[in-house]
Every structure is written in structure tokens, then in C-alpha cells.
Amino acid sequence: MGKASSNKKVARAAKAGGGPSKRSINRSLGYYGGLAAISVVGVLLIVVSLITASKADFKTQPRPQTDKVSGGDHWHAAYGIYICDTYLPPIQGEALAASNQAQDKLGIHAHSDGLIHIHPFTTKASGKHAKLGVWLDSLHMTLTKTKIKLPGTDGKTYKSGDKCRGRTSEFKIFQYKGENDTNPVEIKYNPRDIRLAQDQILTFALIPKGAKAPPAPPSVKTLLAPTDVKSGSGGFSPNASTTTVAGATTVAGATTIAGAGGPNTTAAPGSATTKAGSSGATTRPATATTK
């Protein structure tokens, strides 16, 4: 048998034995190379999107009043405290401040309208530092993933495991897209790290296990016309001048008004002009001030 014939037989045997051909090898290399390239591009796109989102998120955070260009932002977020089957009355921020049970040093605080007032005095509470934790600290209020302790010396604590009309409860935090949102997002991370935003809607809820999220808090409607910005700017400042109203108790940094049949309430200094009445009080918008 000739040498050439032997070589051909060997080649045919190798081909018949399933040895990879040059074409199949090239095809495999091209396939896996393509997958690798797609993976690299995907990772790069994710990184770029995260960086972009981070920058955009930071840009949407409130600017401090020390910003000489903008003069600072004045935002509002709605909140509600829902216990079992009803919303509690809003936190009385001015009354707490007047009794030294709350202290706003950074510019994120509560009035008595069910809103979180966000107009940072310094960079410590602006930008990425504008978090719910700043608001909680100003009120000396405790909020975790499993409980809430209301502000004030007589503030109650509501926590997972408490009974709601005889049923075991669980504490949850929800964020809504709007007043009619029936499927809000449940926030499961540390609530102190929640970034505050304009027109944000939050509910801190103690509900029976397995129950649906409550409706958005009533204070959502107040977002449409916050009382402290009707004149264009301003808000509660703990160092504002004293204002006295007939028949009411005078407190430094706040305007306290008397109302029949209930405790005194406190209006944000500079945000409204208030007068006492026999059945309550009425307010008239006035020039708001900030500090």
C-alpha cells in the first residue's frame, strides 16, 4: 500500500472518529467569544447606569439654604401613622418644640399638618444626607423595621406582635406613588436611610398579619398647598421671634393659639397669622420666613 493511501485512510479515520474540525473549532470560539463580549458590554452598561442614576438621584436631593445660587430648596413629603385600622392624628411638631421635646437644628422637621418639612439649614441635612433619620432625630422619635415609638414624654410604642382587634400584628413601612395607589412599595431596609424627596408619601403601619396595605395617608391632600409656603418660601425655624396671640400662651419661636374644647395648638412662626376664636382658630396666610 502506498504512503499516500495510508495518509488518506488515517485522515478519514480521524474525521470519522469525531475529532473536531478546524471549522467547528472556529465556530465554537466565535460563539463563546460573542458571549463573553455581550457579558462585558452588559456589565459596562450596568455600571454606567448605576453611576448615572446615582448622579441623577443626588441632583434631585434638596439643596441647603446656604447655597448662594439657589437659596436652597423647600420641599414637603406626606406621612401617616396607621395603627390597626385607622390613622393617628399628625405629630404636633410645634407643640413638641415649644416644650423642648423636639429640636430642629438641621432644617427637617414636623409642623402639625402631617407633612415632613424639608428645607435644610446646612449641608449636613441636604443632598444625600437628607434622610428620614434627620427628621426622626429632630422629633426624638424612634422608627425601625419592626416598631415605632411616638415622640414626647408620653409617646406610645407600637411594634410587631402587638394585638390589632385580637389579631397578631406586624409593623410595616410603605411608600406610595400617589393618593390612589393601592399597591404601595414596602420598604424593608432601615427606615432611617430612606431618602427624602419632594411629594414623597410614606406610611408607618401596624396592621394584622396578612392584611393589605392601608390607603395613602390623609396628609397627601396637604401636599397640594402646604401652609408654610403659600407666600413662596419659608417654614418653621426654632430661633424665630416670639409672636403673641390674645388669650394664648406665648412661646419663643412659635405662635400658640387657644381653642375651645381641646389643647392649645402651635402655628409655625412666619407661616401664618393666627387669631383666637370661641370655637377654635382660623389662620390667614402671611409672609413665611426661614432661618
N, C-alpha and C positions, 0 to 999 in steps of 0.2 A: 504494500500500500504506500502511495506517495506521501511525502511530507505535507503537501498542500491539502490533500484529502483528510489527513489526520487533524490538521488545524481547523478545518471546516466542521468536522464532527465534534471537536471539543467546543467550538463556538456554539454549535447547535445544542449541544448538551447543556451548556451553561445557560443558554436562553430558555430551554425547556425546563430547567431546574428552578426557575423563578427568580434568578438573580436580577437585581434592579438594573434597568437600562438607564442610559445617560439621560434620556428624555424624562423618565419617571422621576429620577433624582432631581432634575432641574425643576420639574413641576412641584415636587414636594417642598423644595427650598423656597420657591416662589410663594407657595401657599402660606407656609409658616412665617416667611418674611413679611408677607402682607398683613398677617395677624399681628405681628409684633409692631409694625408701623402704625396700624389702627389703634393699638393699645397705647402707644406713646402719644399719638395725637389726642386720644381721649383724655389721658392724664393731663396733658398740657391745657386742654380746653377747660377741664375741671378746675385746675389751678388758677387759670386766668379768670374764670367766672367767679371763683371764691374771692379773689383779690378785688375784682370789680364790685361784687356785692358788698364786700367789706367797706370799700370806699364810699359806695352809694349809701350804705347804712349809716356810716359816720356822718355823711353830709346831711342826712335827714334828722340828726340829733340836734337838740336845741343849743343855740349859741348863748353865751353868758352876757350879762348886762355890761360886762367890762369890754365887750367887743366894740371898739370905737367906730367901726364901719357900719355895722347893723344896729347897734344899740341893744342887741340881744333879742331872743325870741320869748314870746309869752304864749304858752300852749296850755291845753286842757285835755285831760283824759277822764272818762267816766268810770266810776267803780260802784260796786254794790256788795253788801254783806248779806248773804242769803242763809237763813237758818231754818232748816226742815221744810217749810212751805211758804215762807214769807221773807221779804226784805226788811232788814232793820232800818231805823232812821239813819240818815247820814251822820258821820262823825262830826261833832261840833268843834271844829278846829280853833275858832277864835276863843271860845269859852275855855278850852284847854290851855291855850296860850295865856289867857288872862289870869288863870290860876296857877301858872308856872308848871303845868303838867305837860306842856308841849313847847318846843322851842325850835323855830326855824332859823337856822344860821346860813343855809345854802340856797334857799330860794325854791324849794319844792315842798309844798305844804297842803293842808286842807283848810277850807272855809267850813261852811255848813250846808253846802249845796250838792254834795255827792260827787264832786269833781276833785281830781288831783291837779293842783295848780303848779305849772311848770314854767318858771322864769328864773333860771339860775342866776345867783348873785356872782358866782365865781366859776372858774374852770373846774373846780372840784365837783361840781354837780352838772356840768354841761357836757356836750358831746357824748362820748361813750361812757361817761361817768353818770349820766342822767338815768339812774336806775331806780326801781321801786324801793330798794333798800334805803335810799336817801329820804324818801317820803316816810317810810316806816320809822326811821330814826327820829325824824322831826316830831313825830307823834308819840314816841316811846311805845310803839306798838309792836307786837310780836306776830310774825306770819311765817309759817313753814309749810312744807308739803302736806302736813297732817293736822295742823291746828292754827287757830288764830286767837290771840289774846287782845281784846279791845283796849284802847288807851284809857288813861285815867286811873285814879286810885281804886275805883270800884269796877274796873273793866273786867268783864267776864271772859272766860276761856271756853272755846268750842273746839272739840277735837274728834278725830276719827274714833269710832267706838261708842260715842255718846248715843243716847236713845232719841230717836225722832218719832214721836207719837207711837212709842212702843217698839219701833223697829231700829235695828242697829244701823248706825250711820257711817258715812265716810266723808272726809274733807277733801274737796277738790277745788282747783282754780281753773277758770275758763276765760278764754278771750274770744270776743265776738267781732264779726265783720260789720255788723250794723244792728239796728234796733230790732229787725225782724229775723235775725239769724237764729234758726232753731237747731243748728248743728255746730256749736262753737268748738274751738280747739281746746283740748285740755292741756294745761301746762304742767309738766311733770318734773321739771328741774327746780332748783332753788328759786323761790319767788323773789328773793332779794336781787337776783340777777336779771330780772325782767327789764328790758329796755323800754323806757317811757317814750311815747310818741303822741303826736297831735291826733286828737279824736279817737284815741285808743279806748276800748271798752273791756273792762275786767270785772269778774265776779268771783268772790271768795265764798264758797258754798259748802255748807254741811247738809248733806242730803242722804236719804235712806239708800242703803246699798242696792245697786242696780237701777236706781231711779235715773230718769233723763235729766239733762242739764236744765236749770231754770231759765226762764226768759231773760233777755237782757235787762240790766238794772234800769229803774225809772229815771235815773240821772242822765240817761242818754239824751233826753229831750233838752236838758240844761246845756248840753254842748252847743246847741244852736244859738244860744245867747247868754254866754257867761256874764254875770252881773258886773264883774270887775274889769271888763274890757269894753263896755258899751261906748266909752269915750275914746277908745283906741289903744289904751295901754294901761299897765298898772297891775296892782294886786296887793295882797296883804304884806305889810312889812312890820316885823316885830319892833322896830325902832321908830315907828311913825308917831306923829304928835297926838296928844290926847284930845278927844272930842267929847263934849258933854251934851247929853240929851235930857230934857226936863223929865223928872220922875225916874231917872235911871241911875245906875251905879256907874261911876266914871272909872275907867281902867286905862292905864297907859298903853298906847299902841293899838287901842281898839275903841269902837263905839258900841256901848251896850244899851239895849233898849228894853223897856219893860212891857210885858204883855199880860193881860188878864188871863187867869186860868192856867198858867204854865210858867216854867222857869224863864229867866232872862235869856235873851239871845244876843249874840255879838256880831256886828257887821264889820266887814273889812275896812280899815281906815282908808279914806280917799276913794273907796269904790262906790259909796252911796251916801246920800243924805237921808237921815232917818228921823222920824218923829214918833212919839208915843201916842197910842190911841186907847180907847176904853176896851176894845176887843182884840187888840193886837197891835201891829205896827205896819206902816206902809213905807216903802222906800222910793226915792227918786234918784235916778242916775246922776252922778256928779263926776267931776274930773278925777280919774284914778291916778294914783301915784305909786311908784315903786322905789325901792332902795336896794 
